[in-house]
Amino acid sequence: MDQSMPETVARRYFETVRHTGRQAEAPPVCLYLEVTNRCNLLCETCPRTFEELEPPADMSLDLFRRIVDQVPDLKRAVLHGVGEPMLVRHLPDMIRYLKARGVYVLFNTNGTLLRPATFQTWVDTGLDEMRVSLDAADAATYKAVRGKDFFRRIVRDVGKFTAFLASRGAGSPRVSLWLTGLRETIGQLPAFVRLAAEMGVTEVHLQRLVFSEQGFGMARATSSLFEQTQAAEQAAIAEAVALGKTLGVTLDASGATEPGMSLQRQGEQPWAGCRRPWSLMYFTANGRALPCCIAPFSAPGYENYTLGDATRQSLAEIWNGAAYQEFRAALHSAAPPEPCRNCGLRWSL
């Protein structure tokens, strides 16, 4: 893959994946690797704030390489899960390992650990995208959502990083800002777009809130905008889109859709259009195979939807093993697996 290929083009291979049948016809083309489940924040929208999902761990380089080496035609690697990737000291080595194979590499970060001393390191790794989850346009709202007061530091250092990239004519990593669309924060979207422009960031993404039936923190139905946006909230989205056009900031939503569409139901059984179980594999820091990165946020109890263990099985054994086959079959039924039951209702496909 052309290492300069933008993500909107790099993700096209998903569209060619046949997503029917109990067995996958080809190996996965994308890996989600939770390089750590540790974090230095206490976000109100993250399950790890409220319970220990697995024992704290960083994915070892050995396990990382064993997994990656079993996918010879890997196209895309996403190096995050429920933890903060920049806590992992060997993260740059992981990126270099993938880029040597021509893989498109990205990760989400909370931005708290981005420092001028490491700017050149991230450029040198060949990282394609750095997605910064900021979630607010002011310090008070940031602390309410993210649990700690790092807002000004992140704004300062991400701004320094974009200036650094521009001064060296570096085309990558592409830096974007992400805001989770909560009822409590959607009104800040225009200010968030303006803040992005001030920081030298030209991409803003509105991320749909994912929440389970039980709910936790701010990840509850009462905070969701899905299919229940009010006139003032719709106006805030429209204002943000218009403002972005004047400031040179693009605004879209999770799932590569425009913001309004991402908040609408897509079909009567929206989970049935999902390609993830036929195109990607997700591994936790401890090597547990889960259906996707959304599952930890949408349903409790990893044991209920674990599809394999990379420390004990080969990826080929997991990929078309009994658990994966049963999961795929259920996905095309009226009674999908629990993590998928509200996927497409609480997440864009």
N, C-alpha and C positions, 0 to 999 in steps of 0.2 A: 504493500500500500504506500502511495505517495505520502511522505511524512508531513507535507504541507497541506494535505487534504483537509478541508474544514469538516467539522463534525456533522453538519447537515448533509454532506455528501458521504462521509464515512459510514453513516448509519444506514445507507440505502440497502446494504446487503440483507438487512432484516426483512425487507419487503419481498425478497425472493425465497425466504424460508417457508417450506410447506408445513403448515401447522395443523395437521390432522393425523390421526392414527396413534396407536399406543406407542409405537417405536419411532424414534427420530431417524430420518434417513441419512443424516450426515452428522459428524461431530459438531459440538458447539463452535460458534464463530466469535463468541464474546465471553469473557470471564469477569465476574465481579469478585474481587478478592478483598476480604475484610482484613486489611493488614494489621489492624489492632481493634480491640473492643474497649480500650481505655479512652478516657476523655477528660479534659480539664474544665468542661462546662457542665451545667446542670439544666439542660434545656427542658422547658415545660412541654415540648412536643415530641420528646424522645423517650422510648420505653426504658432505656438503660438508666435513666434518672430515677426510676421508680422500682426497679427490680434488677437483680443480677441475672442476666440472660444465660451467660456461660461463665466459667472461671476467667478472670482477667488474663489476657494474653496478647502478645504480639505474634503475628505469623512469622515463623522462622524462615530464614532464607532457604534452608533445605526444603521445607514443605512448599514454599513458594515456587522454587525451581522445579520440584517434582510435578506439581500441578501444571505449570506452564508448559513444561516439556512434553506433556501428554496431549497437547493441542497444537499440532504442527501448522495448521492453517489459521491460527488465531488472528483476528482482525482488530479487535478492540479489547482493552483491559481497563476496568474501573477499579481504582484502588481505595475503596472506602466501604464502610458498612455502618455500624452503630458507634464507631469510635472516631478519634481525631488522627488522621494519617500522619500529620507532621510530628506526632509524638514518637514515631518509629525512626530510629537512628539510621537504619539501613534502607529507608524508603528511596533515596536517590539511587542506590545500587539496584533496587528492584526496577525502577524506571529505566535505567540504562540497559538492563538485561532484556526488557521488553522492546525497547527502541532498537536494539541490535537486530531484532527480528522484524522490524518495520511495523510494529503494532501501534495503533492509535491509543494513547494513554492519557487518562484524566483522573482527577480525584476532586471530591468536595472537601473543603477545609473550613474551619471556623475562623481562620485568619489570625488567631491570637499568637501564633508562633512564627509568623513571617517576619524575618529580620533582615536589615540591609546586608549583614554579613553573609547571608545565604542567597541573596538575589542571583548572583552569577551561577551558583550551583544549580538552581532550578532551570536556568537557561541552558546550561551545559548538559543536563540530563536528556534534553530533547523533549521534555514534557509538552504535550499538545494543549491541554487545558487545565486551568486552575479555577475551580468554582468556589467562590467565597459565600458562605451562608451568613448573611448579616441580619436579616429578619426585622429590621427596624430602621427608622430614619432619625431617631434621637436616642440619647443615652438612657433615659428613664424607661422607654418602651423596650429597648434592647435588654436591659437588666431584668425586666418583668418576664420576657420570653426566654432569654438565654441563661438566666440564673446568676450571672456574675457581671461585673462592670468592666468590660473590655472595649466598649464601643469606640472611644476616642483613639485608643491605641490601634485598633484595626483600621479605622478610617485613615489615620496617619500613615501607617505602614503599607497598606495596599496602595494608597496614593503614591507613596515613594516608589513602590515596585513598578507601577505603570509608567511613572516618569523615567525610571531606570531602563525599562524595556524600550521606551521611545528614544531615549538618548543613544542607545546602541543599535537602533534599527532592528531590534529582535522581533520576529514575527510570532514567536511562541515563547512561553505558553500564553494562550488566549485567556484573559482574565474576565470573569463575569461575576455579577452580584445576584444573590438569590434572596427572595422574600417569600416566606410561607404565608399563604393567603388565609389569615385568620380574620374573623369578624372584628377582632380587637385591633388589627393592624392594617387592614386593606385601605383605610382612609389615608394612610401615610404613603401610598404608592406613588403619587406625583412627587412628593418630597424625596422619596427614595430614588426616583429617576434623576432628579436634580442633583442629589448627593452623588450618585454614580458619575455624572458628568464632571462634577467638581473633583472627583477622585481619579479622573482619566479613564474610567471604565465605560466601554461603549455597548455592553450587553447586560440587560437586566432580565431576570426570569421570575415569573410568578409561579411558585410551587404550590400545588394543591395539598392541603392538609390531609394526612392519612391518619385514621383513627380506628380503633377496634370497637366492638360492641360495648365492652366494659368501660373503655375510655380511661384516660389518665391525664393528669395535669391539664394543659390547654388542648390536648388532643381528644376533644369530645365533640359530639354532634352539635352542641350549642355554639361552638366556635367555627363550625364549618360553613363555607359559603356555597357548597355544592347544591345547585338547584334551588337556592333560597337567597340569592343576592337581592338586596333592596335597591331602590332607585338611587340612593346616595352612594352606595357601593359601586353600582354600575357606572355612575358618573365619575367616580374616582378612577376607575379603570380607563374610561374613555379619555379623561384628562391626562392621565399618565402616558397613554399611547401618543396623544397629540403633542405633549410636551417633549417626549422622546424624539419625535421627528424634528422638532426645532433645535434640539440639543445634540443630535447625532447619536442618540442612544436607542438601540433596538430593544423592544419589549415583547417577549413571548412567554409562553407558559410551559410547564412540565408536559412532556409527551410531544414536544415540537408542534404545539398548537397555539393559536392566538388565545389571549387570556379569557375572553368570553366563552369560547367553545370549550375550554378546559373545565368550565364549571357547569357543563350541561351533560345530561345522560346521553350515552351513545348506544342505542339499541336496547331491546328488552333483556338480553343476556350479554351485557358488555364484556364479561369475562371470557366469552367464547372466542373472541377475536385475538386473544393474547398469543404472541409468538414465543414468549420467554421460555417455556419448557421444551421448545424445539430448537432454540437458538443460543441460549446462554446457560451458564452454570454459576451459582453463587456459593462461595465457601467462606465460612466464618474463620476467625483467627485460629480456632482450634481444629479446623479441617472438616467441620460438619457441612454437608451439602444441603442447602435450602433452595426452594423454588426460585426465589428472586430477592432483590434488596428490599422490596416492599413488605414481604411477609412478616419480618420482625415487628413492623409497625401496625400491621392490620389484624394480627391474631396472636394471642399469648400461647406459650407452651411449645418450644422448639420440637419437643419429642413427638408432637402430633403431626408435624410436617417435615421431619428429617428424611431426606432421600438417599443418604449415604454418608460415608466417612472416608475422606481422602487419606487419612493416616493408616487405614486398614484395607482399602479397596482401590483398584485402579479406576480411572475416570470412565473407561469403557464399561466396566462392570456397573458403575453407578448410573451412567447415562441411559442405558437401555435395560436397567435392572427392573425388578418387579415393582419397587416403590415408585420409580419414575413413570413406568407404564400405567400403573393405577392412577397416578396423579393426572397424567395426560387424558386418560379416558374420562375421568370425573369432570375435567375442565370443560368437556363438550356435552355435559349433561345439565339438567335443570337443578342438580344438587352438586355444585362445584365444591372443591376443597375449601375449608374454612378461610384460609388467607385470601382466596380468590372471590369469595362470596360477595364482597362489596368492592372488589377491584373493578374500576371502570365506573363505579358509583362514587368511590372515594379516591380515585386516582385515574389519571389519563392513560390510556393504552398506548 
